[in-house]
Amino acid sequence: MRLRNILFVFGVFSLFAGSFAASFQPIEGTFIQSWLYAPWADSTWEKEAKYLKSLGVTKIIDGDVAYLNTDDTTQWIALYDTELPDMKSISSDKDIIMEKGEKYGFKVYLGMGVDNRWWSWDLIDDDDFAHFKAAMIHSGKVAREIYDIYHTRYPETFGGFYSVYEVWNHNQFNEGDSLRDLYAERLAAGFNIVIDSLNAIDPTQPLLFSQFATDDPTSKDLVLDGVAQGFGTLRNTELFWTKFLELAHFRSQDKMLPMDAVGGGGQKIDTVEPWTEAYGNAVANSQSKIGYYANIESFAQPPFPFLYDNDYTPLYGISYNSAAPVGRFARQIATAERHVKGIFTFAFSHYHSPNNNLPGFYEVLLDYLTNQSTDTVAPKLPDTLTVVKTFAKNTALSTDGNEVDDRVFKFFWSGEADDHGVWKVNLYKGDSVYAYAVNTRKDMNVPIAEPDSMLFAFYTGRAAEYAYNPRYTGPEEYHFSIVDVWGNETFSKSFALDSVADTVKISLEMERESLYAIPDADTLRHYCTLDSSKSLGSAGILARGVPRSNRVFVKRSPAGWNLHYTATSAGIYEVKVYSPTGAQIFGKKLKMNPGANEVPLPANALGYERFYIRVEIL
């Protein structure tokens, strides 16, 4: 599907040198980790900078600055040249990212250190709260040192600070107002220690942080045996962040950019919107000055059975994250745009960059951001699937760390094809994926390549008390599928596996194609935020400032709201207005002349502070 000649009205863009088309949606910032970029040659940096700028990236977050391991709580490790007495420097990676940021024109935000005991702390506990406050005091010391070093050397490149302490929807959020509020008060007290330190260093420097939440349908406002059950519910999480933001002394330059958790598995693509909205409600209800942005996860974590040791699926190189298919990533962007001021991602360079992955991921992503184009060409199945019965060594299944022999089916294939590249192959039994393989990336210390083989265990030599149930139960029906970098999937007709034969060749025939489509509501990507309290004559466009093009804007007049549209040619145009949920609430066809045209919109009987407008030439 190609969205032809469509222009969206919006109020959420900062201009990038005026060079982007009116429909371009930027990714404003990305995270990057030093273990990836530290070995890069200058030529790699040159290409990476071009890729990032083509997406609209102007900001880079590198949180890997310092850490305290749980096994040695006396020695902090620094990834820059430190003189703090309790810190030991093991690299100068921050010099690299700051130098490259200056060379290529990026703002760089640096972390302030993390005490890794954080993941076991419960701020309701007095001792854990004391440790947290001490850690935040230490963050202030690190902030002072990295500011003195890097702001002095790179004053135009140093963008600010990033707090590495990731907050999740703790089960304490469900224990009623008193404990939830106490948790918020103590978290805010820690953040205020850092904010006070930053104000003493340079009150103009922003602070960024990124929290996450798990959507747990089993969570309830329930306490059993004195323990709150499950992750914090949606409602309780919104109340928590409202309280926290009321108490934390954030400034207007600070940014909250929650992870959408779609990559990590905490959210599903269809559950992320209410949580995104809840964070926005918390910002609005608290009247915090903080800016609300999104941190979109651009990776795909293996499904739970493939990630963890269990009685069904052994680990055969499939426990690592892959790049997210671009169709899913596009839906995440579209969802976030309905609620936030700007988009960050974790993390382009790691998952979608041609420096590290198949170039098709980047090509399709750029086409979507630039033209809102989707990929409608499904991949071609391999001609032949070869299945070999063999053995594989597996230490993951051994209780004592020794290798064990597993009997496996090893699958080989060739001849698959896609216009942008193959991301993944699946072996289905019924509706369940029994085995799969994804493309390899350079950061896995292997060449970048499409998947070409996978293993499927049917017997494991693991100790009896931990033995896996063999997944092969006879010559049942299986399906093979292939998925491209957008997310389109092609399925084979069913075939049987025979555990007796040592080698079998299977000719694959296509059964069906499944194109990954973006729902209509998610194509309404750009929005207007209108302030009905503004006096007449106000442009009323808020959020990130001016429209990205003079062709469109919305203005209030004595008669109501008006769309001002500068047409490039005469013709019949259709103007549609949509609610925040994607429902069409107004539509009108009219003739427009080249130049300025004015279209009356329904007086904000629209009933929304935010809505979407789409103009299409028929």
N, C-alpha and C positions, 0 to 999 in steps of 0.2 A: 504494500500500500504506500503510495506516495501522496503526501499532503500538498496539493497543488495550489500555488498562488494564494497561500493563506498568510495573513498577518495578524498577530495577536497584539492586543493592547495590554499594557502592563505598567506597573510602577515599581519595578524591582531590579533595576540594572544600573551599574556604574559603568560609564563609557570607557572603552579600552582604545584610546587614541583615535576614536571615531572610525575604526577600520572594519568593524564587524557589520554584517547584514542585520536588518531590523529584526529578523526572526532568531538570531543567534542567542542561545542560552549558555552563559559561561559557567564553568566550574571555577569558583573564585580561588580556592586554595586546596592544597593536598598535603598530607603527611608524607614523610619519608624517614627511613631509618638508616643510620650510618653504616651498618654492616653491608647494606646494598651499595651505597654510593661511594664509600671510601676507596674501593679498588678501581673506580672508573677512570679511564683515560680521558684526556681532553676532548678527543673526538666523540666519545660517548656523551659527555656533558653538553657538547655543542648540539648534538641531535636531541638530547632530552629537553634542553631549553626550548628548542623549536616546537617539540611536541606539546610541552606544557603551555607555551604561549598561544598555540593554535586552539587550545581548549579554553583560553581565557584566564589561566592561572596567573595570579600575581603574588600569591602568598604561599610560603612553604613552612610547615611546622616540623621541627626536629625535636622530639621530646627526650631523646636518648642523650642525656647530659651527665647524669650521675645516679648512682643507685647504691643501696645497702642491702646485701644479701641476708637471708634469714639464718644462714649458717655461721656468719661472722658479723655480729652487730656492733663491732668496734671500728671497722674499717670501711669507709665509704670509697667507692670506685668512681673516678671521674674520667670522662672522655674529652677532656680539654686540659690544658696546663693550669693546674690549681696550686694555690699556696695555702689553702685552708688546712689546719693541722690534722684534722681527722680524715682527710681525703688523700687518695693515692691515684695519680694520673697514669692511665694505661694507653692513652692515645691522644691525638690532637685533631680528632675528626671535625670538631666544630670550626676549626680554621678552614677546612675544606669547604663546608657548606656556606660559610660567610663569604669566603672569597668568590665562590661561584655565584652566590646570590648577588654580589656587587657587580660581577662581570656581566650577568645576564638580566639584571634589573628586577630581581625578586625581593620582596620583604621576607625576612626569615625570623621565625618565632622559636625561641629556645626553651627547653624544659628547665626545671629547677631542682631536679632530683626526686627520687622516690625511695622510700623505705619499703622494701618488699614484704615486710610483715603486715602492711596495710591490708592485704587480702584476708588475713585472719582476724583483724580487729573488728570489734563491735563497739561503736561509740557510746552505747548505753553503759558499758563497763567503764568504771572510773580509771582503772589502770590503762586500758586501751586508749581512752580519751587523752590521758596524760602523754602517752607515746605519740599520739597523733599531733598534739600541740607541739611537742618537741620536734617532730618531723617538719612541721610547717615553719617553725623558727629556723630550722636548718635550711629549708627552701629559701627563706629570705636571705640567708648568708650566701647561698649559691647564686641567687639573683644579683646580689650586690657585686659579686666577683665577675660573673659573666657580663654584666652591664659595664663594669669598669674596663674589661678587656675588649669586648666586641662592639659596644656602642662607641667607644673611643676610636677604634680602628675603622669601623664601618657605620658611621652615623646615619647614612641614608638607607642602609640595608637592614639594620637592626629593627625588627618590627615590634618586638615585645616579648612577653613571657607566656609559657604554657605550663599549667599545672598538670602533672602526670597522674595525680590521684584520681582514679576513675571510680565514680560512685554508682552503685547499682540499686535497684529497688529492693532494699533489704527487707527481710521478713518482719523486722521491728516496725515497719511502716503500718503493719496490720494490727498492732497491739493497742489501738485506741489513740485518742488525741494526745494523752499525756506523754506516752513513750515516743510516739511519732514526732511530736513537737520537740521533745528533749533531744532526739537524734538530730533534728534539723538545727536546733540551737547550737549543739556541739560541733556539727559540721560547719556551720556559719562562723563559729568562734575561731575555728582553725583557719578558714579562708580569710577571715578578717586579720589574722596575724600576718598572712602573706600580703594582703592588700595594704596594710599599714606599712609593711617593709617596702613595698613598691612605691608608695607615696613618698617615703623618705628618700628613696633613690632617685626617682623621677616620676612625678605624678601624671605625666602625659603618656607613659608607657602602658599599653593595654595588657590585660590578663585574659587568657583563653583557657577554657577547660571543656572536657567532653565526658559526659556520663552515659550510662546505658540502662536498659530495662529489659527484662524477660517477661513476655506475655505468657502467664501461666494460668490456664483455665481452671486449674484446681485450687488456686489461691482463694482464700476466703478471709473475712474479718473474723478470724477464729483463733482461739488459743487452746491448745491441748497440752496438758501436763506442764503448764507454765511456759510453753514455747509457741510463738506465733507460727502459723502454718504457711508454707509456700512463699513465693516472692510477693512483694507489695502489689496490691491490686492497682488497677488503672486509676480509680478514684483516689485511693490513699496516696499513690505516688504523686498525683497532681497536687493534693493537699500538702504533701511533704515539701515539694519544690516551691510551692507558694510561700510556705512559712520560711523556708531557707532563704529565698530571695528577698523576703521582707527584712530579714535580719542581716544578711551579708551586705557589705558596703560597696557594692559594685558601682563602677563609674560608667559613663556613657560610652567610653572607648572599649570596654570589656565585652567579651563575646562568650556566650554559652552555645556550644555546638554538640548537642547530644548525638551519639552514635545511633543510627536507626536499627542496628543489631540484626539486620536481615542476613548479612553475611555470616555472622557468628551463630545464627540459629535461634537467638532469643526472640526474634519476631519473624513472622511470615509476611510475605509481601502484602497479603490482604489484611493483616492486623496492624501494620505499622502506622496507618493514618491516624487512628484515634490517639495513639501515644504521642505522635508528632503534634497533634492538636492540643493534647493535655499540657505539654511543655509550654506551648504558646499561651495557653490559659493561665498557667502559673506566672509567666512573665507579666501578663496584662493585669491579673488580679493582685499581684504583689506590688505593682507600680514600680518595679525595679527599673533602673536606668540601663540595665544590661541589654546588649543586642542579641537577638535570637537567630541562630544560624543552624544549618544541618551539617552533620558529618555522615556521609553516605558510605556504607561499606561496599567496596567494589570487589569483594572476594566471595567465594562460595565454600562454606565448610561442608565436609562430607556429612551425609545423613547420620543420625545418631548411631545406628547399628554398625556403621563402617568406621566410626571414630573411636569407639570404645570397645574394649575386650568384653565379649558376651558369648552367649551360647550359640550364636548363629553365624557370625561373620568374622573370619580371621583377618588380620591386618596384613595386606600385601601391597605396601607402597601406596595405599589409598587413604591414609590418615592425614594427609596434608591438604591445605586449602588450595583451591584453584581460583583462577579469575572468574568473576561473575559473568554469565552470559550478558551481553550488552542490552538485550531486551528487558531483562529484569532490572538492570542498572538504570535504564531509561525510565521505568515505572517508578523506581525509588526517587529519581530526580523530580519527576512530575508530581509525586505525592508531596515531597518536601516543599516544592515551590508554592504550594497553596498556603503555606503557613510561615515560611521563614524569609529572612532578608537576604540570605545568600547561601551558597553551597560549598562545602569542603568535602573531601573524600579521603578515605583510607583504603587503598592508597594507589594513585595512578601508576607511579613508577614501578611499584612492585607487581602489579597485576595486568595492566592494560598497555603499558609502554612497549613499543617495538624493540626497545633496547633489552627487554627482558621476556618478551612473549611473542606469540604469533602476531604479525603486523595487522591481521584482519580485525583483531579486537579494537585497535585504535582507529582503523579506517571506518568501521561501522559506527563507532562511538562519535567520531568527528562528524560524520554525515548526519547522524541523528541530531547532535547539538546544533549544527549549522542549518539543516533543512527540515528537521523533524521527520526525516525519512526512516522508514523501517525496512528491514530485510525480508523480502517475500519469496526468496529462492531457497527451497529446502535442500539439504545435502543429499548426495547420491550414496547409496549403500555400496560396500565392497562387493565385488563380483563373487568372491569365494571366501569362506571362513574355514580355516584349518584348525582342528582341535587335536592336540597331542596329549596323551596321557603320560605324565612324568612325575618327578619328585621335586620338591623345593625345600630348601633349608629355611627354618623359621625360628628365630630366637624370641619373637614377640609372644609366642605361645608357651614358652618354657618357664616353669616356676623357678628354676635355679639358674637361668641365664644361659644354659647350654643349648646348642642347636638341636632341633628335632626335625625328623623327616615328615613332611606332609605329602600326601598324594594329591596331585592337582590335575585339573584340566588346564592346559595352557592354550590360549586362543591367539592365533595370528590372522591378520587380514591385510589386504592391500587393494588398491583400486578405488577407495572411497574418494569423494571429491566434493568440494564446495567452493563457491565463488569467493569466499573470504576466509575459510578455514574451518577445521573440525575441532571442536572443544572437547567432546566427550563421547564415549560409547557405553552402552548399557546392555547387560544381559538380564532380561526379565523372565520371571516365572509368574504367570498370572499378571497381577498389577504391581508386583513387588520387584525392585531391582535387587538381583542376587549378586552381581559383580559388576564392576565398571572400571574404566580407565579414563583419565583426563590427559590433556596435552601437557608436555613438559615445558618448564621455563628455565632460563639461563641461571637464575639464582638457586636452582636445585643441583647445580654443578653438573648439568647434562646439557646437551644441545637442545635448542628450541625445536620442538617437533610435535606433530599431531600424534595422538595415541595410535599405536599399531599392535598392541598385544595386552593381554591381561591374564591373571591367574584366578582359578576358581577351585577351592579345595573341596574334595569330597571325602577326605579322611585326614585326621591329624594324629601325629605321634605324641601329642602332649600327654602329660601324666594323667592317669585315669580320673583322679578327683577333679581335674580341670578340663577333661576331654570335651571337645566341641561336638555337638550333635552334627553328624555328617549332613551336609546340605543336599547331597545327591541322594534321591530316593528311588531311582529307576529311570527308565527312558520316558520321562514326562516331556510336556510341550514347553519350549522356551521361545522367546523372541529376542532378536538382536536389534538394537537401534543405534542411530548415529545422530549427534546433535552438533549444530554449527555454533559459531561464536556469538550469533544473535540469540540463539535458543530454539531455532526451528529443529524439529526432530522427525526423522524418517524411520519407520518401523518395518522390519522384515515379516514375512509370513512365519508361522511357527515351525519349529523343527525339534527333533528329539536328540538327546545326548545318550550315548551308550558307553557305560563304564568299562565294558569288556574290550572294545577295540582300542588299540594303541594310538592309532591315527585315523581321523575321519575328515573328509572334505565335504563341506556343506555349501551348495549353491544357494545364495540368498536371493529371494524375490521380494520386491516391495509389496507390503500390505497397505500402508497408508502413510500420509504425511500430516504432521501437526505443526502448523505455523504459529510461532509465538507472537500473538497480537497484543497490542496495548489497548486496554479498554477505552471506550470513547471518553469517559470522564478524565482519564489520564492524558489525553491529548490536549486538554484545555490547560496549557502549560503556563501561560503568563497571565497575571492578574492585576487588577486595579485595586488599590486600597484607598478608599475615599473617606475623608473626614467630614461628616455632615455638620460638625460644629464650626467649620470655617465660615468666615463671612463671605457674602456673595462676591464673585469675581476671583476667588481663590482657585488655583488650579486643582487643589484637592488631591494631588498625587503625592503619596507619602512613601514610606519604606526607604528604598535606596536612592531617592533623588529623582533626577530628571528622566524622562523617557529616553530610550536609546535612539530614537529617531524623531525628527520633527514631523513625520508623516501622521502621527496619531497623538492625541491627548484627550483627556476628559476634563471638562470645566463646568463649574456650577454657574448658573445664570438665574435671574429672578424667576424664570419659568421652570427651573429644575436643572437636571444634568444633561449635558450635551457632549456628544462625541464629535471631535474635530478631526477630520480625516483628509489628508492630502493625497488624492488619487493621481496615479501616473498616467492613466488613460481613461477615456470615456467608456462607460459600460454600465451594466446592471450589477449592482453589488448586493450582497446579503449581509446584514448585520445581525449577529446573534448575541444574546446576553445569557450567561449561565450563572447559577448559584454556586456557592462553594462546594456543594456536593456533586456538581456536574449536571444538574437538571437545567434544561433550557427554560428560561422564564420570559424571554422576549425575542422576537424575530421580526425582521422587516426587510423587504426587498425594495430597492429604490435606484433610480438612475443617478449616477454621479458624473460630474464633469472633471476634466483635468484640473488640478489645483485644489484649493481648499473647498471642503464640503462640511456642512454641519448637520448632524443627525440628532434630533431630540431623543433622549432616552427616558424610560419611565422614571418619574420622580422617585426618589429613593424609597418608593413603595417597594423597591427591590428588597428593602428590609435587611440589607447586608452592608457591613462596612467593607467587605471585600467581595468582588465579583469578577467575572471574566467576560471579555468581549472578543469576538472573533469576526473579522471582516474578510469576506471571500468574494472574488470576482467570479461571476457565473459564466 
